Amino acid sequence: MTSFWCESAWLDGGPARGVRVESADGRTTALTRAENPAPGDRELRGLVFPGLADAHSHAFHRGLRGRTHRDGGSFWTWRTAMYALAGRLEPDVYRDLATAVFAEMVLAGWTAVGEFHYVHHRRDGTPYDDPNAFALALRDAARAAGIRLTLLDTLYLTSAPGEPPLPEQRRFSDGTAAAWAQRVREIPADAGFRVGVAAHSVRAVGPDDLAVVAATARDLGAPVHVHLSEQPAENDACRAAHGATPTGLLERAGLLGPGLTVVHANHLTDADVARLGSARVTVAACPTTEADLGDGVGRARDLATAGAVLALGSDQHAVVDPFLEARGLEGAARLGALRRGEFDPADLVAALTTGGHRSLGLDGGTLAVGAPCDLVAVDARSVRTAGSDPAQLVLTATAADVTDVVVGGETRVRDRVHTTLGDPADLLLDALRRLT
């Protein structure tokens, strides 16, 4: 048994002082109120949150941080740089890059991640000797960093509705949806490594193949994700090809439901919002990426009011900071509504915790007996957080305030240092050097 004493902990939607957490086999076995630690307790100062789940990650995009800001441009010009980076990936260097990225995430307080994974094959599109070499590299990276991983293996078949992949997209494609589904079934999942599925977008997957994704998710009991309406051009192409919005196309394919997560969802009609809300889908907003790429301001408040569940992701890792993602969600909502407090701070914590875990098909995100023992301690006395109401700390803290992180009862970050990898910057720099 391992025990932790939390100076303050987030219970039942708010902070409570003096909480003792006992764990065994990675799960919480007891929660008691205790004014002081008991002998042998590991003390966690500040405010301790349940584990935070990053619902949407592209680990290799981290290689673009700080390299795409000259000469302006748009999402589409940024995509050209992303394709060039994707073309240089090999499984061994991707393992090292992802290890560093996942370690940075753990240091920031993310204890679980959904990796939206679409780089599958060699540059010419032919499989490696192990067709899941990249998937296994990501699994190994997550194990080394100590983060829970839901690998969202992604179907990617077309460059636009009815058009074959571009040369730079060939390594993303399995050729057919049936070949993709067969490869996904061969990925060896385990206790810390869940396999989910994804359709990249309605640009990359047509109606018949969206139905294959839905059927595969049902067969595997897996969560399913899709990029949705990130750019107006995606909506225009979908209407021209299929006579429906992307949301309408997902509905036709039988994908709308509580097991679906739509990513971004920036450009929706009122009917789209109603469909997504009534189906109780999860919406994974990625505010720092959406701002970085000029994607536009989404309709998170409208979606939540309609019944959708909100989660947050770091996407391209322009920033790895769950608290900045939460503030970005609220900030965008304020800018659109011209008023403050569109989301209560507890709503933002829910998006980081229970919403993200729901999206990834995981049962974490709460401090409760039987739940995974995942804990994130945040300094309540830093220059950023000093004087904050603990219930509002999510709106003042940053990743720099995360002092300790526990995943499955095991301490992964102690006093702001990763316990096995130390500072992952050297590993990151080495991987980036090999990619240039």
C-alpha positions as CSV (number, residue, x, y, z in Angstrom):
1,M,0.0,0.0,0.0
2,T,1.1,3.6,-0.8
3,S,-0.4,6.6,1.0
4,F,-0.5,10.3,0.2
5,W,-1.5,13.2,2.4
6,C,-2.9,16.1,0.5
7,E,-2.9,19.5,2.1
8,S,-6.0,20.2,0.0
9,A,-7.6,18.1,-2.7
10,W,-10.3,18.5,-5.3
11,L,-13.3,16.4,-4.1
12,D,-16.9,16.5,-5.4
13,G,-16.4,19.6,-7.6
14,G,-14.3,21.7,-5.2
15,P,-11.3,21.9,-2.8
16,A,-11.3,20.1,0.6
17,R,-8.6,20.5,3.2
18,G,-6.7,17.6,4.6
19,V,-7.3,14.5,2.5
20,R,-5.5,11.2,2.9
21,V,-5.3,8.9,-0.1
22,E,-4.4,5.2,0.1
23,S,-3.7,3.1,-3.0
24,A,-2.8,-0.4,-4.0
25,D,-2.3,-1.9,-7.4
26,G,-2.5,1.5,-8.9
27,R,-6.0,2.3,-7.6
28,T,-7.4,4.3,-4.7
29,T,-8.4,2.1,-1.9
30,A,-9.4,4.6,0.8
31,L,-10.1,8.4,1.1
32,T,-10.2,9.9,4.6
33,R,-10.1,13.4,6.0
34,A,-7.0,14.0,8.0
35,E,-5.8,17.3,9.5
36,N,-2.1,16.1,9.5
37,P,-0.2,13.4,7.6
38,A,0.4,10.0,9.2
39,P,3.8,8.4,9.5
40,G,4.9,7.1,6.1
41,D,2.5,9.4,4.1
42,R,4.0,11.1,1.0
43,E,3.0,14.7,1.5
44,L,1.5,16.7,-1.4
45,R,1.3,20.4,-0.7
46,G,-0.9,22.9,-2.4
47,L,-4.1,21.8,-4.2
48,V,-4.2,18.2,-5.5
49,F,-6.3,17.6,-8.6
50,P,-7.3,14.2,-10.0
51,G,-5.3,13.2,-13.0
52,L,-5.7,15.4,-16.1
53,A,-6.4,13.8,-19.5
54,D,-5.2,15.4,-22.7
55,A,-7.9,14.3,-25.2
56,H,-6.1,15.2,-28.4
57,S,-2.4,15.0,-29.2
58,H,-0.2,14.8,-32.3
59,A,3.2,14.1,-30.6
60,F,5.3,14.7,-33.7
61,H,3.9,18.2,-34.2
62,R,6.0,19.2,-31.2
63,G,8.9,19.4,-33.8
64,L,7.2,22.5,-35.2
65,R,7.1,24.6,-32.0
66,G,8.7,28.0,-32.6
67,R,9.4,27.3,-36.3
68,T,6.3,28.3,-38.2
69,H,5.7,32.0,-37.2
70,R,7.6,33.9,-39.9
71,D,5.6,35.3,-42.9
72,G,2.2,34.7,-41.4
73,G,0.1,32.3,-43.5
74,S,-2.8,30.1,-42.5
75,F,-3.7,26.6,-41.4
76,W,-3.1,25.4,-44.9
77,T,0.5,26.9,-45.1
78,W,1.2,25.5,-41.7
79,R,0.1,22.1,-42.9
80,T,2.8,22.1,-45.6
81,A,5.5,22.4,-42.9
82,M,3.7,19.6,-40.9
83,Y,3.8,17.3,-43.9
84,A,7.5,17.9,-44.4
85,L,8.2,17.0,-40.8
86,A,6.0,13.9,-41.0
87,G,8.0,12.8,-44.1
88,R,11.2,12.6,-42.0
89,L,9.8,10.4,-39.2
90,E,11.0,6.9,-38.6
91,P,9.9,4.7,-35.7
92,D,13.1,5.0,-33.7
93,V,13.4,8.8,-33.8
94,Y,9.6,9.0,-33.2
95,R,10.0,6.9,-30.1
96,D,12.5,9.3,-28.7
97,L,10.6,12.4,-29.7
98,A,7.4,11.1,-28.2
99,T,9.1,10.1,-25.0
100,A,10.3,13.6,-24.5
101,V,6.9,15.1,-25.4
102,F,5.0,12.7,-23.1
103,A,7.4,13.5,-20.3
104,E,6.8,17.2,-20.9
105,M,3.1,16.4,-20.6
106,V,3.5,14.6,-17.3
107,L,5.6,17.4,-15.9
108,A,2.7,19.7,-16.8
109,G,0.1,17.6,-15.0
110,W,-1.4,15.5,-17.9
111,T,-1.6,11.9,-16.6
112,A,-3.4,10.4,-19.7
113,V,-3.3,11.2,-23.4
114,G,-5.2,10.4,-26.5
115,E,-2.7,10.2,-29.3
116,F,-4.4,10.8,-32.7
117,H,-2.1,8.7,-34.7
118,Y,-2.0,8.7,-38.5
119,V,1.7,8.2,-39.5
120,H,1.6,4.5,-40.2
121,H,3.9,3.4,-43.0
122,R,7.1,4.1,-44.9
123,R,7.2,7.3,-47.0
124,D,6.0,5.5,-50.1
125,G,3.1,4.0,-48.3
126,T,4.5,0.4,-48.0
127,P,4.2,-1.2,-44.5
128,Y,7.2,-1.7,-42.2
129,D,8.0,-5.3,-41.4
130,D,5.8,-4.8,-38.4
131,P,2.8,-2.8,-39.8
132,N,2.3,-1.2,-36.4
133,A,5.9,-0.1,-35.8
134,F,4.9,3.5,-35.2
135,A,2.1,2.5,-32.8
136,L,4.4,0.4,-30.8
137,A,7.0,3.2,-30.7
138,L,4.3,5.4,-29.2
139,R,3.4,2.7,-26.7
140,D,7.0,2.4,-25.6
141,A,7.3,6.2,-25.3
142,A,4.3,6.4,-23.1
143,R,5.6,3.7,-20.8
144,A,9.0,5.5,-20.5
145,A,7.3,8.8,-19.6
146,G,4.8,7.2,-17.3
147,I,1.6,8.4,-18.9
148,R,-1.6,6.5,-19.7
149,L,-2.0,6.2,-23.5
150,T,-5.1,5.7,-25.6
151,L,-3.8,5.3,-29.1
152,L,-6.4,6.6,-31.5
153,D,-5.4,4.8,-34.7
154,T,-6.6,6.9,-37.6
155,L,-8.1,6.0,-40.9
156,Y,-6.8,8.3,-43.7
157,L,-7.7,7.5,-47.3
158,T,-8.2,10.6,-49.4
159,S,-6.8,14.1,-49.8
160,A,-10.3,15.5,-50.5
161,P,-13.6,13.9,-51.1
162,G,-13.1,11.3,-53.9
163,E,-9.4,12.2,-54.4
164,P,-6.4,9.9,-53.8
165,P,-3.8,10.8,-51.2
166,L,-1.2,13.4,-52.1
167,P,2.4,12.0,-52.3
168,E,3.1,13.5,-48.8
169,Q,0.0,11.7,-47.4
170,R,0.8,8.2,-48.7
171,R,2.3,7.0,-45.5
172,F,-0.9,7.9,-43.7
173,S,-3.0,5.5,-45.7
174,D,-3.7,1.8,-45.5
175,G,-5.3,1.8,-48.9
176,T,-8.7,0.6,-47.8
177,A,-10.8,0.8,-44.7
178,A,-10.8,-3.0,-44.4
179,A,-7.0,-3.1,-44.4
180,W,-6.9,-0.4,-41.7
181,A,-9.4,-2.2,-39.5
182,Q,-7.4,-5.4,-39.8
183,R,-4.2,-3.7,-38.8
184,V,-5.8,-2.0,-35.9
185,R,-7.0,-5.3,-34.6
186,E,-3.4,-6.5,-34.5
187,I,-2.2,-3.8,-32.1
188,P,-1.5,-5.5,-28.7
189,A,-3.2,-3.4,-26.0
190,D,-2.5,-3.8,-22.3
191,A,-3.5,-2.3,-19.0
192,G,-1.7,1.0,-19.6
193,F,-2.2,1.1,-23.4
194,R,-5.7,1.3,-24.8
195,V,-6.4,1.2,-28.5
196,G,-9.1,3.5,-29.9
197,V,-10.0,4.4,-33.4
198,A,-10.4,7.6,-35.4
199,A,-11.4,8.9,-38.8
200,H,-9.0,11.7,-39.7
201,S,-11.8,14.0,-41.1
202,V,-14.5,14.0,-43.7
203,R,-11.8,15.2,-46.1
204,A,-9.8,12.0,-45.6
205,V,-12.6,9.5,-45.1
206,G,-15.8,9.1,-47.2
207,P,-19.3,8.1,-46.1
208,D,-19.0,4.4,-46.7
209,D,-15.7,4.3,-44.9
210,L,-17.0,6.3,-42.0
211,A,-19.5,3.5,-41.5
212,V,-16.5,1.1,-41.3
213,V,-15.0,3.2,-38.5
214,A,-18.2,3.1,-36.6
215,A,-18.5,-0.7,-37.0
216,T,-14.9,-1.2,-35.9
217,A,-15.3,1.0,-32.8
218,R,-18.4,-1.1,-31.9
219,D,-16.6,-4.4,-32.5
220,L,-13.6,-3.3,-30.3
221,G,-15.6,-1.5,-27.7
222,A,-13.3,1.4,-28.5
223,P,-13.7,5.2,-28.3
224,V,-13.8,6.9,-31.7
225,H,-12.5,10.4,-32.6
226,V,-12.7,12.6,-35.6
227,H,-11.5,16.1,-36.6
228,L,-14.7,18.1,-37.3
229,S,-15.2,21.4,-39.0
230,E,-11.9,22.8,-38.0
231,Q,-11.8,25.1,-41.1
232,P,-14.6,26.6,-43.3
233,A,-13.1,25.0,-46.4
234,E,-13.7,21.6,-44.9
235,N,-17.4,22.4,-44.6
236,D,-17.6,23.8,-48.1
237,A,-16.0,20.7,-49.6
238,C,-18.3,18.4,-47.7
239,R,-21.4,20.2,-48.7
240,A,-20.3,20.2,-52.4
241,A,-19.5,16.5,-52.4
242,H,-22.2,15.1,-50.1
243,G,-24.9,17.7,-49.7
244,A,-24.4,17.8,-45.9
245,T,-22.3,19.4,-43.2
246,P,-19.5,17.2,-41.7
247,T,-21.7,16.7,-38.7
248,G,-24.6,15.6,-40.9
249,L,-22.3,13.2,-42.6
250,L,-21.2,11.6,-39.3
251,E,-24.9,11.3,-38.4
252,R,-25.6,9.4,-41.7
253,A,-22.7,7.0,-40.9
254,G,-24.1,6.1,-37.5
255,L,-21.2,7.7,-35.6
256,L,-23.0,10.3,-33.4
257,G,-23.3,9.0,-29.9
258,P,-21.7,9.1,-26.4
259,G,-18.7,7.1,-27.6
260,L,-17.7,9.8,-30.2
261,T,-15.3,12.7,-29.6
262,V,-15.3,15.4,-32.2
263,V,-12.1,17.6,-32.2
264,H,-12.2,21.4,-32.7
265,A,-15.8,21.7,-34.0
266,N,-15.1,25.4,-34.6
267,H,-17.5,26.1,-37.5
268,L,-20.9,24.6,-36.8
269,T,-24.4,25.5,-37.8
270,D,-27.1,25.7,-35.2
271,A,-28.4,22.3,-36.4
272,D,-25.0,20.8,-36.0
273,V,-24.8,22.0,-32.4
274,A,-28.2,20.5,-31.7
275,R,-27.2,17.2,-33.2
276,L,-24.0,16.9,-31.3
277,G,-25.6,18.0,-28.0
278,S,-28.5,15.6,-28.3
279,A,-26.2,12.7,-29.1
280,R,-24.1,13.5,-26.0
281,V,-20.8,13.5,-27.9
282,T,-17.6,14.8,-26.4
283,V,-16.1,17.9,-27.9
284,A,-12.3,18.1,-27.6
285,A,-11.4,21.7,-27.8
286,C,-7.7,22.6,-28.3
287,P,-7.7,26.4,-27.6
288,T,-3.9,27.0,-27.8
289,T,-3.6,25.2,-31.1
290,E,-6.8,26.8,-32.5
291,A,-5.4,30.2,-31.7
292,D,-2.0,29.4,-33.1
293,L,-3.4,28.2,-36.4
294,G,-6.1,30.9,-36.7
295,D,-8.8,28.3,-36.7
296,G,-11.5,30.6,-35.4
297,V,-13.5,30.7,-32.2
298,G,-15.6,27.7,-31.5
299,R,-19.1,27.3,-29.9
300,A,-18.1,25.4,-26.7
301,R,-20.7,27.2,-24.5
302,D,-23.5,26.5,-27.0
303,L,-22.4,22.8,-27.3
304,A,-22.3,22.3,-23.5
305,T,-25.7,23.9,-23.1
306,A,-27.0,21.6,-25.8
307,G,-25.8,18.5,-23.9
308,A,-22.3,17.8,-25.3
309,V,-19.5,17.0,-22.9
310,L,-16.3,19.1,-23.0
311,A,-12.7,17.9,-23.0
312,L,-9.4,19.6,-23.7
313,G,-6.3,18.8,-25.7
314,S,-3.0,20.2,-26.5
315,D,-3.0,19.0,-30.2
316,Q,0.2,20.3,-31.9
317,H,1.9,21.1,-28.5
318,A,2.6,24.8,-29.4
319,V,2.0,24.9,-25.6
320,V,1.9,22.0,-23.2
321,D,-0.1,23.4,-20.3
322,P,-3.5,22.1,-19.2
323,F,-4.3,25.3,-17.3
324,L,-3.7,27.5,-20.4
325,E,-6.0,25.2,-22.4
326,A,-8.7,25.7,-19.7
327,R,-8.2,29.5,-19.7
328,G,-8.2,29.5,-23.5
329,L,-11.6,27.8,-23.5
330,E,-13.1,30.3,-21.1
331,G,-11.3,33.3,-22.8
332,A,-12.6,32.4,-26.3
333,A,-16.1,32.0,-24.8
334,R,-15.9,35.4,-23.2
335,L,-14.7,37.1,-26.4
336,G,-17.6,35.6,-28.3
337,A,-20.2,36.4,-25.7
338,L,-18.9,39.8,-24.6
339,R,-19.3,38.8,-20.9
340,R,-17.3,37.0,-18.2
341,G,-17.8,33.6,-16.6
342,E,-19.2,31.6,-19.4
343,F,-17.8,28.5,-17.6
344,D,-17.6,28.1,-13.9
345,P,-14.0,27.1,-12.7
346,A,-15.4,23.7,-11.7
347,D,-16.6,23.2,-15.3
348,L,-13.1,23.8,-16.6
349,V,-11.7,21.3,-14.1
350,A,-14.3,18.8,-15.3
351,A,-13.2,19.3,-18.9
352,L,-9.6,18.6,-17.8
353,T,-10.5,15.5,-15.7
354,T,-13.7,13.6,-16.2
355,G,-14.4,15.0,-19.7
356,G,-11.0,14.0,-21.0
357,H,-11.1,10.5,-19.4
358,R,-14.5,9.9,-20.9
359,S,-13.2,10.9,-24.3
360,L,-10.4,8.3,-24.0
361,G,-12.5,5.5,-22.7
362,L,-10.8,5.6,-19.3
363,D,-12.3,5.6,-15.8
364,G,-10.1,8.2,-14.2
365,G,-10.5,11.9,-13.5
366,T,-11.9,11.6,-10.0
367,L,-10.5,11.2,-6.5
368,A,-12.7,8.3,-5.4
369,V,-12.3,4.8,-4.0
370,G,-11.8,2.4,-6.9
371,A,-10.6,5.1,-9.3
372,P,-7.0,5.1,-10.6
373,C,-4.7,6.8,-8.1
374,D,-3.7,9.7,-10.4
375,L,-2.8,12.9,-8.5
376,V,-1.6,16.3,-9.6
377,A,-0.3,18.7,-7.0
378,V,-0.3,22.4,-7.8
379,D,1.6,25.0,-5.8
380,A,-1.0,27.4,-4.3
381,R,1.7,29.8,-3.1
382,S,3.6,30.6,-6.3
383,V,4.0,34.1,-7.7
384,R,1.1,33.2,-10.0
385,T,-1.3,31.6,-7.6
386,A,-0.6,33.3,-4.3
387,G,-3.8,34.7,-2.9
388,S,-6.1,32.8,-5.3
389,D,-9.3,31.3,-4.1
390,P,-8.4,27.5,-4.3
391,A,-11.7,26.9,-6.1
392,Q,-10.5,29.3,-8.9
393,L,-6.9,28.0,-9.1
394,V,-7.5,26.6,-12.5
395,L,-7.7,30.1,-13.8
396,T,-4.4,31.3,-12.3
397,A,-2.0,28.4,-12.2
398,T,0.2,27.3,-15.1
399,A,2.2,24.1,-15.8
400,A,5.1,25.7,-14.0
401,D,3.1,25.4,-10.7
402,V,2.8,21.6,-11.0
403,T,5.1,20.2,-8.3
404,D,4.2,16.5,-8.1
405,V,2.4,14.0,-10.3
406,V,1.3,10.5,-9.4
407,V,0.1,8.0,-12.0
408,G,-1.3,4.7,-10.9
409,G,0.0,5.3,-7.3
410,E,3.6,5.8,-8.6
411,T,5.3,9.1,-8.3
412,R,6.3,10.3,-11.7
413,V,7.1,13.9,-10.9
414,R,8.7,15.0,-7.6
415,D,9.5,18.6,-6.8
416,R,9.0,19.5,-10.5
417,V,11.5,16.9,-11.7
418,H,10.5,13.8,-13.7
419,T,11.6,10.9,-11.5
420,T,13.0,8.7,-14.3
421,L,13.8,11.0,-17.2
422,G,14.8,14.2,-15.3
423,D,14.8,17.1,-17.7
424,P,13.6,15.7,-21.1
425,A,15.0,18.7,-23.0
426,D,18.2,16.8,-24.1
427,L,16.2,13.9,-25.4
428,L,13.9,16.3,-27.2
429,L,16.8,18.2,-28.7
430,D,18.5,15.1,-29.9
431,A,15.3,13.8,-31.6
432,L,14.8,17.2,-33.3
433,R,18.4,17.2,-34.5
434,R,17.8,13.8,-36.1
435,L,14.7,15.1,-37.8
436,T,16.3,18.2,-39.5
